Amino acid sequence: MTTFVIPGSLQSNHALLGAIQHRLRQFVTLIVDRHRTAGEVLTWRRMHAIEDEAFESLEATGAFDDNYLAMLHSSCVRVPELSNDMIVNVLDRSVLPLAFRLIVDAYKISH
């Protein structure tokens, strides 16, 4: 099991996580718009692909420490049953990892 040690005050960590969430939302929105424009429905496999692309875009900016990004990326909790082509249908989005919540929200408001 990986343990993340992140230096800094709680307040500065909170601000940094907020900045990451803001940038992640921007990338997710762009990616989801592309998929929605192509008429693609949100499946679990697509959800993982969108999340991966969004985090790759975040990493490419070089603006954030990889440890922070790793904490927020769901790849560490992938469940094979949730990587299939079934359409995503969640009753309580609060149980989803951050990126998944952003993706579900973006799919609901896109187009």
N, CA, C and O atoms as a GROMACS GRO file, in nm:
protein
  444
    1MET      N    1   0.084  -0.117   0.000
    1MET     CA    2   0.000   0.000   0.000
    1MET      C    3   0.089   0.124   0.000
    1MET      O    4   0.187   0.130   0.074
    2THR      N    5   0.054   0.221  -0.083
    2THR     CA    6   0.132   0.344  -0.093
    2THR      C    7   0.082   0.445   0.009
    2THR      O    8  -0.038   0.465   0.025
    3THR      N    9   0.176   0.508   0.077
    3THR     CA   10   0.142   0.614   0.171
    3THR      C   11   0.192   0.744   0.113
    3THR      O   12   0.307   0.756   0.071
    4PHE      N   13   0.104   0.843   0.111
    4PHE     CA   14   0.140   0.973   0.058
    4PHE      C   15   0.171   1.068   0.173
    4PHE      O   16   0.089   1.087   0.262
    5VAL      N   17   0.288   1.126   0.170
    5VAL     CA   18   0.326   1.227   0.268
    5VAL      C   19   0.334   1.359   0.193
    5VAL      O   20   0.418   1.376   0.105
    6ILE      N   21   0.246   1.449   0.228
    6ILE     CA   22   0.240   1.576   0.158
    6ILE      C   23   0.272   1.687   0.255
    6ILE      O   24   0.199   1.710   0.351
    7PRO      N   25   0.384   1.757   0.230
    7PRO     CA   26   0.422   1.865   0.320
    7PRO      C   27   0.333   1.986   0.304
    7PRO      O   28   0.264   2.000   0.203
    8GLY      N   29   0.334   2.072   0.403
    8GLY     CA   30   0.260   2.197   0.394
    8GLY      C   31   0.145   2.200   0.492
    8GLY      O   32   0.108   2.098   0.552
    9SER      N   33   0.090   2.316   0.507
    9SER     CA   34  -0.021   2.332   0.599
    9SER      C   35  -0.149   2.277   0.539
    9SER      O   36  -0.159   2.260   0.418
   10LEU      N   37  -0.244   2.249   0.625
   10LEU     CA   38  -0.374   2.200   0.579
   10LEU      C   39  -0.439   2.302   0.486
   10LEU      O   40  -0.501   2.265   0.386
   11GLN      N   41  -0.425   2.429   0.519
   11GLN     CA   42  -0.485   2.534   0.437
   11GLN      C   43  -0.423   2.538   0.297
   11GLN      O   44  -0.495   2.550   0.198
   12SER      N   45  -0.290   2.529   0.289
   12SER     CA   46  -0.226   2.532   0.157
   12SER      C   47  -0.259   2.406   0.078
   12SER      O   48  -0.275   2.412  -0.044
   13ASN      N   49  -0.267   2.291   0.145
   13ASN     CA   50  -0.306   2.167   0.077
   13ASN      C   51  -0.448   2.176   0.024
   13ASN      O   52  -0.476   2.130  -0.087
   14HIS      N   53  -0.536   2.236   0.103
   14HIS     CA   54  -0.675   2.252   0.061
   14HIS      C   55  -0.683   2.341  -0.063
   14HIS      O   56  -0.757   2.312  -0.157
   15ALA      N   57  -0.607   2.450  -0.063
   15ALA     CA   58  -0.606   2.541  -0.178
   15ALA      C   59  -0.551   2.471  -0.302
   15ALA      O   60  -0.603   2.489  -0.412
   16LEU      N   61  -0.447   2.391  -0.284
   16LEU     CA   62  -0.389   2.319  -0.397
   16LEU      C   63  -0.486   2.216  -0.452
   16LEU      O   64  -0.500   2.204  -0.574
   17LEU      N   65  -0.553   2.144  -0.365
   17LEU     CA   66  -0.653   2.046  -0.412
   17LEU      C   67  -0.766   2.116  -0.485
   17LEU      O   68  -0.819   2.062  -0.583
   18GLY      N   69  -0.805   2.234  -0.439
   18GLY     CA   70  -0.907   2.311  -0.508
   18GLY      C   71  -0.862   2.352  -0.648
   18GLY      O   72  -0.940   2.350  -0.742
   19ALA      N   73  -0.734   2.391  -0.660
   19ALA     CA   74  -0.679   2.428  -0.790
   19ALA      C   75  -0.675   2.308  -0.885
   19ALA      O   76  -0.706   2.320  -1.004
   20ILE      N   77  -0.638   2.193  -0.832
   20ILE     CA   78  -0.637   2.070  -0.913
   20ILE      C   79  -0.778   2.039  -0.960
   20ILE      O   80  -0.799   2.007  -1.077
   21GLN      N   81  -0.875   2.046  -0.869
   21GLN     CA   82  -1.014   2.017  -0.906
   21GLN      C   83  -1.062   2.113  -1.015
   21GLN      O   84  -1.131   2.071  -1.108
   22HIS      N   85  -1.026   2.240  -1.004
   22HIS     CA   86  -1.066   2.339  -1.104
   22HIS      C   87  -1.010   2.303  -1.242
   22HIS      O   88  -1.083   2.302  -1.340
   23ARG      N   89  -0.880   2.273  -1.248
   23ARG     CA   90  -0.818   2.237  -1.376
   23ARG      C   91  -0.871   2.105  -1.429
   23ARG      O   92  -0.893   2.089  -1.549
   24LEU      N   93  -0.894   2.009  -1.339
   24LEU     CA   94  -0.948   1.880  -1.379
   24LEU      C   95  -1.086   1.900  -1.442
   24LEU      O   96  -1.117   1.839  -1.544
   25ARG      N   97  -1.168   1.984  -1.381
   25ARG     CA   98  -1.302   2.012  -1.435
   25ARG      C   99  -1.291   2.070  -1.576
   25ARG      O  100  -1.369   2.035  -1.664
   26GLN      N  101  -1.196   2.159  -1.598
   26GLN     CA  102  -1.178   2.218  -1.731
   26GLN      C  103  -1.142   2.111  -1.834
   26GLN      O  104  -1.199   2.108  -1.943
   27PHE      N  105  -1.047   2.024  -1.800
   27PHE     CA  106  -1.009   1.919  -1.894
   27PHE      C  107  -1.124   1.822  -1.918
   27PHE      O  108  -1.151   1.783  -2.032
   28VAL      N  109  -1.193   1.782  -1.811
   28VAL     CA  110  -1.306   1.688  -1.823
   28VAL      C  111  -1.412   1.747  -1.915
   28VAL      O  112  -1.466   1.677  -2.001
   29THR      N  113  -1.444   1.874  -1.897
   29THR     CA  114  -1.548   1.938  -1.979
   29THR      C  115  -1.511   1.932  -2.127
   29THR      O  116  -1.595   1.900  -2.211
   30LEU      N  117  -1.387   1.964  -2.160
   30LEU     CA  118  -1.342   1.959  -2.300
   30LEU      C  119  -1.351   1.818  -2.358
   30LEU      O  120  -1.396   1.798  -2.470
   31ILE      N  121  -1.307   1.721  -2.280
   31ILE     CA  122  -1.307   1.582  -2.326
   31ILE      C  123  -1.449   1.531  -2.342
   31ILE      O  124  -1.482   1.467  -2.442
   32VAL      N  125  -1.534   1.557  -2.243
   32VAL     CA  126  -1.674   1.512  -2.249
   32VAL      C  127  -1.745   1.577  -2.368
   32VAL      O  128  -1.821   1.510  -2.437
   33ASP      N  129  -1.722   1.705  -2.391
   33ASP     CA  130  -1.785   1.772  -2.506
   33ASP      C  131  -1.751   1.700  -2.636
   33ASP      O  132  -1.837   1.685  -2.723
   34ARG      N  133  -1.627   1.657  -2.649
   34ARG     CA  134  -1.585   1.586  -2.770
   34ARG      C  135  -1.662   1.454  -2.785
   34ARG      O  136  -1.707   1.419  -2.894
   35HIS      N  137  -1.676   1.381  -2.675
   35HIS     CA  138  -1.748   1.253  -2.680
   35HIS      C  139  -1.897   1.274  -2.704
   35HIS      O  140  -1.960   1.201  -2.782
   36ARG      N  141  -1.954   1.373  -2.638
   36ARG     CA  142  -2.097   1.400  -2.656
   36ARG      C  143  -2.127   1.446  -2.798
   36ARG      O  144  -2.228   1.408  -2.857
   37THR      N  145  -2.039   1.529  -2.854
   37THR     CA  146  -2.056   1.576  -2.992
   37THR      C  147  -2.055   1.459  -3.089
   37THR      O  148  -2.124   1.461  -3.191
   38ALA      N  149  -1.977   1.357  -3.058
   38ALA     CA  150  -1.970   1.236  -3.141
   38ALA      C  151  -2.089   1.143  -3.115
   38ALA      O  152  -2.100   1.038  -3.179
   39GLY      N  153  -2.176   1.180  -3.022
   39GLY     CA  154  -2.295   1.100  -2.993
   39GLY      C  155  -2.269   0.979  -2.906
   39GLY      O  156  -2.350   0.887  -2.902
   40GLU      N  157  -2.158   0.978  -2.836
   40GLU     CA  158  -2.121   0.862  -2.753
   40GLU      C  159  -2.186   0.871  -2.616
   40GLU      O  160  -2.188   0.976  -2.552
   41VAL      N  161  -2.240   0.758  -2.571
   41VAL     CA  162  -2.299   0.751  -2.438
   41VAL      C  163  -2.189   0.725  -2.336
   41VAL      O  164  -2.079   0.680  -2.370
   42LEU      N  165  -2.219   0.752  -2.212
   42LEU     CA  166  -2.119   0.732  -2.106
   42LEU      C  167  -2.127   0.590  -2.054
   42LEU      O  168  -2.222   0.551  -1.987
   43THR      N  169  -2.023   0.513  -2.086
   43THR     CA  170  -2.010   0.377  -2.034
   43THR      C  171  -1.898   0.379  -1.930
   43THR      O  172  -1.822   0.476  -1.920
   44TRP      N  173  -1.889   0.271  -1.853
   44TRP     CA  174  -1.783   0.264  -1.753
   44TRP      C  175  -1.645   0.265  -1.819
   44TRP      O  176  -1.553   0.329  -1.768
   45ARG      N  177  -1.631   0.195  -1.931
   45ARG     CA  178  -1.502   0.195  -2.002
   45ARG      C  179  -1.468   0.337  -2.048
   45ARG      O  180  -1.353   0.380  -2.035
   46ARG      N  181  -1.566   0.409  -2.103
   46ARG     CA  182  -1.543   0.546  -2.149
   46ARG      C  183  -1.512   0.638  -2.030
   46ARG      O  184  -1.428   0.728  -2.041
   47MET      N  185  -1.580   0.616  -1.918
   47MET     CA  186  -1.555   0.697  -1.799
   47MET      C  187  -1.408   0.685  -1.758
   47MET      O  188  -1.344   0.786  -1.730
   48HIS      N  189  -1.355   0.563  -1.755
   48HIS     CA  190  -1.214   0.542  -1.720
   48HIS      C  191  -1.122   0.609  -1.823
   48HIS      O  192  -1.021   0.669  -1.787
   49ALA      N  193  -1.159   0.597  -1.951
   49ALA     CA  194  -1.076   0.657  -2.056
   49ALA      C  195  -1.074   0.810  -2.045
   49ALA      O  196  -0.969   0.872  -2.061
   50ILE      N  197  -1.189   0.869  -2.016
   50ILE     CA  198  -1.196   1.015  -1.999
   50ILE      C  199  -1.114   1.057  -1.878
   50ILE      O  200  -1.039   1.155  -1.884
   51GLU      N  201  -1.128   0.982  -1.769
   51GLU     CA  202  -1.050   1.014  -1.649
   51GLU      C  203  -0.900   1.006  -1.679
   51GLU      O  204  -0.824   1.096  -1.642
   52ASP      N  205  -0.858   0.899  -1.745
   52ASP     CA  206  -0.716   0.884  -1.777
   52ASP      C  207  -0.665   0.999  -1.863
   52ASP      O  208  -0.558   1.053  -1.838
   53GLU      N  209  -0.742   1.036  -1.964
   53GLU     CA  210  -0.703   1.146  -2.052
   53GLU      C  211  -0.695   1.278  -1.975
   53GLU      O  212  -0.603   1.357  -1.996
   54ALA      N  213  -0.791   1.302  -1.888
   54ALA     CA  214  -0.791   1.426  -1.810
   54ALA      C  215  -0.669   1.433  -1.718
   54ALA      O  216  -0.606   1.538  -1.706
   55PHE      N  217  -0.636   1.322  -1.654
   55PHE     CA  218  -0.518   1.322  -1.566
   55PHE      C  219  -0.388   1.331  -1.646
   55PHE      O  220  -0.292   1.393  -1.600
   56GLU      N  221  -0.383   1.271  -1.764
   56GLU     CA  222  -0.265   1.286  -1.850
   56GLU      C  223  -0.248   1.433  -1.888
   56GLU      O  224  -0.135   1.483  -1.893
   57SER      N  225  -0.358   1.501  -1.916
   57SER     CA  226  -0.352   1.644  -1.950
   57SER      C  227  -0.305   1.725  -1.830
   57SER      O  228  -0.225   1.817  -1.845
   58LEU      N  229  -0.354   1.691  -1.712
   58LEU     CA  230  -0.309   1.759  -1.590
   58LEU      C  231  -0.159   1.739  -1.567
   58LEU      O  232  -0.087   1.834  -1.537
   59GLU      N  233  -0.115   1.615  -1.582
   59GLU     CA  234   0.027   1.585  -1.562
   59GLU      C  235   0.113   1.661  -1.663
   59GLU      O  236   0.222   1.708  -1.629
   60ALA      N  237   0.064   1.673  -1.786
   60ALA     CA  238   0.141   1.740  -1.891
   60ALA      C  239   0.162   1.888  -1.862
   60ALA      O  240   0.258   1.948  -1.912
   61THR      N  241   0.076   1.948  -1.782
   61THR     CA  242   0.094   2.089  -1.749
   61THR      C  243   0.215   2.109  -1.660
   61THR      O  244   0.276   2.217  -1.660
   62GLY      N  245   0.251   2.007  -1.583
   62GLY     CA  246   0.363   2.017  -1.490
   62GLY      C  247   0.334   2.108  -1.372
   62GLY      O  248   0.425   2.142  -1.296
   63ALA      N  249   0.209   2.148  -1.356
   63ALA     CA  250   0.173   2.244  -1.252
   63ALA      C  251   0.150   2.180  -1.116
   63ALA      O  252   0.148   2.250  -1.014
   64PHE      N  253   0.132   2.048  -1.112
   64PHE     CA  254   0.093   1.984  -0.988
   64PHE      C  255   0.184   1.866  -0.956
   64PHE      O  256   0.230   1.796  -1.046
   65ASP      N  257   0.209   1.846  -0.829
   65ASP     CA  258   0.290   1.735  -0.781
   65ASP      C  259   0.218   1.603  -0.813
   65ASP      O  260   0.098   1.590  -0.793
   66ASP      N  261   0.295   1.507  -0.862
   66ASP     CA  262   0.238   1.377  -0.898
   66ASP      C  263   0.171   1.308  -0.780
   66ASP      O  264   0.076   1.232  -0.800
   67ASN      N  265   0.218   1.332  -0.657
   67ASN     CA  266   0.157   1.270  -0.540
   67ASN      C  267   0.012   1.316  -0.522
   67ASN      O  268  -0.075   1.236  -0.488
   68TYR      N  269  -0.013   1.444  -0.544
   68TYR     CA  270  -0.150   1.494  -0.534
   68TYR      C  271  -0.238   1.431  -0.641
   68TYR      O  272  -0.350   1.388  -0.614
   69LEU      N  273  -0.187   1.425  -0.763
   69LEU     CA  274  -0.265   1.368  -0.872
   69LEU      C  275  -0.294   1.220  -0.848
   69LEU      O  276  -0.404   1.173  -0.876
   70ALA      N  277  -0.196   1.148  -0.796
   70ALA     CA  278  -0.215   1.005  -0.769
   70ALA      C  279  -0.324   0.982  -0.665
   70ALA      O  280  -0.398   0.885  -0.673
   71MET      N  281  -0.333   1.072  -0.568
   71MET     CA  282  -0.437   1.057  -0.465
   71MET      C  283  -0.577   1.070  -0.524
   71MET      O  284  -0.672   1.008  -0.475
   72LEU      N  285  -0.590   1.150  -0.627
   72LEU     CA  286  -0.722   1.178  -0.682
   72LEU      C  287  -0.760   1.088  -0.798
   72LEU      O  288  -0.877   1.080  -0.835
   73HIS      N  289  -0.664   1.019  -0.855
   73HIS     CA  290  -0.690   0.933  -0.971
   73HIS      C  291  -0.745   0.800  -0.924
   73HIS      O  292  -0.690   0.739  -0.832
   74SER      N  293  -0.853   0.755  -0.985
   74SER     CA  294  -0.919   0.632  -0.936
   74SER      C  295  -0.848   0.506  -0.980
   74SER      O  296  -0.890   0.397  -0.941
   75SER      N  297  -0.742   0.516  -1.058
   75SER     CA  298  -0.676   0.395  -1.108
   75SER      C  299  -0.633   0.301  -0.996
   75SER      O  300  -0.618   0.181  -1.017
   76CYS      N  301  -0.613   0.357  -0.877
   76CYS     CA  302  -0.572   0.271  -0.766
   76CYS      C  303  -0.689   0.192  -0.709
   76CYS      O  304  -0.669   0.102  -0.627
   77VAL      N  305  -0.812   0.222  -0.752
   77VAL     CA  306  -0.929   0.150  -0.701
   77VAL      C  307  -1.012   0.090  -0.814
   77VAL      O  308  -1.132   0.070  -0.798
   78ARG      N  309  -0.950   0.061  -0.928
   78ARG     CA  310  -1.024   0.008  -1.042
   78ARG      C  311  -1.084  -0.128  -1.009
   78ARG      O  312  -1.017  -0.217  -0.956
   79VAL      N  313  -1.208  -0.141  -1.042
   79VAL     CA  314  -1.281  -0.266  -1.023
   79VAL      C  315  -1.314  -0.319  -1.162
   79VAL      O  316  -1.382  -0.250  -1.239
   80PRO      N  317  -1.268  -0.439  -1.198
   80PRO     CA  318  -1.292  -0.491  -1.333
   80PRO      C  319  -1.439  -0.484  -1.376
   80PRO      O  320  -1.469  -0.459  -1.493
   81GLU      N  321  -1.530  -0.506  -1.283
   81GLU     CA  322  -1.672  -0.505  -1.317
   81GLU      C  323  -1.718  -0.366  -1.359
   81GLU      O  324  -1.822  -0.352  -1.424
   82LEU      N  325  -1.641  -0.261  -1.323
   82LEU     CA  326  -1.677  -0.125  -1.359
   82LEU      C  327  -1.587  -0.069  -1.469
   82LEU      O  328  -1.563   0.051  -1.476
   83SER      N  329  -1.538  -0.158  -1.553
   83SER     CA  330  -1.456  -0.117  -1.667
   83SER      C  331  -1.514  -0.177  -1.795
   83SER      O  332  -1.440  -0.206  -1.890
   84ASN      N  333  -1.643  -0.196  -1.797
   84ASN     CA  334  -1.707  -0.260  -1.911
   84ASN      C  335  -1.784  -0.157  -1.994
   84ASN      O  336  -1.773  -0.036  -1.972
   85ASP      N  337  -1.862  -0.206  -2.090
   85ASP     CA  338  -1.936  -0.117  -2.179
   85ASP      C  339  -2.080  -0.094  -2.136
   85ASP      O  340  -2.164  -0.054  -2.216
   86MET      N  341  -2.108  -0.120  -2.009
   86MET     CA  342  -2.242  -0.090  -1.957
   86MET      C  343  -2.255   0.061  -1.940
   86MET      O  344  -2.158   0.129  -1.904
   87ILE      N  345  -2.373   0.112  -1.966
   87ILE     CA  346  -2.399   0.255  -1.949
   87ILE      C  347  -2.393   0.290  -1.801
   87ILE      O  348  -2.446   0.218  -1.716
   88VAL      N  349  -2.328   0.402  -1.772
   88VAL     CA  350  -2.314   0.448  -1.634
   88VAL      C  351  -2.450   0.496  -1.585
   88VAL      O  352  -2.514   0.580  -1.648
   89ASN      N  353  -2.492   0.442  -1.472
   89ASN     CA  354  -2.618   0.481  -1.410
   89ASN      C  355  -2.595   0.477  -1.259
   89ASN      O  356  -2.597   0.370  -1.198
   90VAL      N  357  -2.573   0.593  -1.200
   90VAL     CA  358  -2.546   0.598  -1.057
   90VAL      C  359  -2.657   0.675  -0.988
   90VAL      O  360  -2.702   0.779  -1.035
   91LEU      N  361  -2.701   0.621  -0.876
   91LEU     CA  362  -2.805   0.688  -0.799
   91LEU      C  363  -2.746   0.792  -0.705
   91LEU      O  364  -2.808   0.896  -0.680
   92ASP      N  365  -2.627   0.765  -0.654
   92ASP     CA  366  -2.564   0.856  -0.558
   92ASP      C  367  -2.424   0.887  -0.606
   92ASP      O  368  -2.331   0.810  -0.579
   93ARG      N  369  -2.407   0.997  -0.678
   93ARG     CA  370  -2.277   1.031  -0.735
   93ARG      C  371  -2.174   1.066  -0.628
   93ARG      O  372  -2.055   1.071  -0.658
   94SER      N  373  -2.218   1.090  -0.504
   94SER     CA  374  -2.124   1.126  -0.398
   94SER      C  375  -2.031   1.011  -0.362
   94SER      O  376  -1.927   1.033  -0.299
   95VAL      N  377  -2.066   0.888  -0.401
   95VAL     CA  378  -1.980   0.774  -0.371
   95VAL      C  379  -1.871   0.755  -0.476
   95VAL      O  380  -1.783   0.670  -0.461
   96LEU      N  381  -1.876   0.835  -0.582
   96LEU     CA  382  -1.779   0.822  -0.690
   96LEU      C  383  -1.652   0.901  -0.660
   96LEU      O  384  -1.656   1.001  -0.588
   97PRO      N  385  -1.539   0.857  -0.716
   97PRO     CA  386  -1.417   0.938  -0.708
   97PRO      C  387  -1.440   1.073  -0.775
   97PRO      O  388  -1.529   1.087  -0.858
   98LEU      N  389  -1.360   1.171  -0.739
   98LEU     CA  390  -1.377   1.308  -0.786
   98LEU      C  391  -1.392   1.317  -0.938
   98LEU      O  392  -1.488   1.377  -0.986
   99ALA      N  393  -1.300   1.261  -1.013
   99ALA     CA  394  -1.305   1.273  -1.159
   99ALA      C  395  -1.433   1.213  -1.214
   99ALA      O  396  -1.492   1.268  -1.307
  100PHE      N  397  -1.478   1.100  -1.158
  100PHE     CA  398  -1.601   1.038  -1.205
  100PHE      C  399  -1.721   1.130  -1.181
  100PHE      O  400  -1.808   1.142  -1.266
  101ARG      N  401  -1.725   1.196  -1.064
  101ARG     CA  402  -1.834   1.291  -1.036
  101ARG      C  403  -1.833   1.404  -1.139
  101ARG      O  404  -1.938   1.443  -1.190
  102LEU      N  405  -1.714   1.454  -1.170
  102LEU     CA  406  -1.704   1.562  -1.267
  102LEU      C  407  -1.749   1.516  -1.406
  102LEU      O  408  -1.815   1.590  -1.478
  103ILE      N  409  -1.713   1.394  -1.442
  103ILE     CA  410  -1.751   1.339  -1.572
  103ILE      C  411  -1.902   1.320  -1.580
  103ILE      O  412  -1.964   1.359  -1.679
  104VAL      N  413  -1.961   1.262  -1.477
  104VAL     CA  414  -2.108   1.242  -1.475
  104VAL      C  415  -2.178   1.377  -1.486
  104VAL      O  416  -2.274   1.392  -1.562
  105ASP      N  417  -2.132   1.475  -1.409
  105ASP     CA  418  -2.193   1.609  -1.413
  105ASP      C  419  -2.179   1.670  -1.552
  105ASP      O  420  -2.275   1.727  -1.605
  106ALA      N  421  -2.060   1.659  -1.611
  106ALA     CA  422  -2.037   1.717  -1.744
  106ALA      C  423  -2.124   1.650  -1.849
  106ALA      O  424  -2.174   1.716  -1.940
  107TYR      N  425  -2.142   1.518  -1.838
  107TYR     CA  426  -2.228   1.449  -1.935
  107TYR      C  427  -2.372   1.495  -1.922
  107TYR      O  428  -2.445   1.502  -2.021
  108LYS      N  429  -2.414   1.526  -1.802
  108LYS     CA  430  -2.554   1.570  -1.781
  108LYS      C  431  -2.580   1.708  -1.839
  108LYS      O  432  -2.690   1.735  -1.887
  109ILE      N  433  -2.480   1.797  -1.835
  109ILE     CA  434  -2.505   1.934  -1.881
  109ILE      C  435  -2.453   1.960  -2.022
  109ILE      O  436  -2.487   2.063  -2.081
  110SER      N  437  -2.374   1.871  -2.077
  110SER     CA  438  -2.319   1.891  -2.212
  110SER      C  439  -2.428   1.873  -2.316
  110SER      O  440  -2.502   1.775  -2.313
  111HIS      N  441  -2.437   1.967  -2.407
  111HIS     CA  442  -2.534   1.968  -2.517
  111HIS      C  443  -2.672   1.980  -2.462
  111HIS      O  444  -2.768   1.982  -2.539
   0.00000   0.00000   0.00000
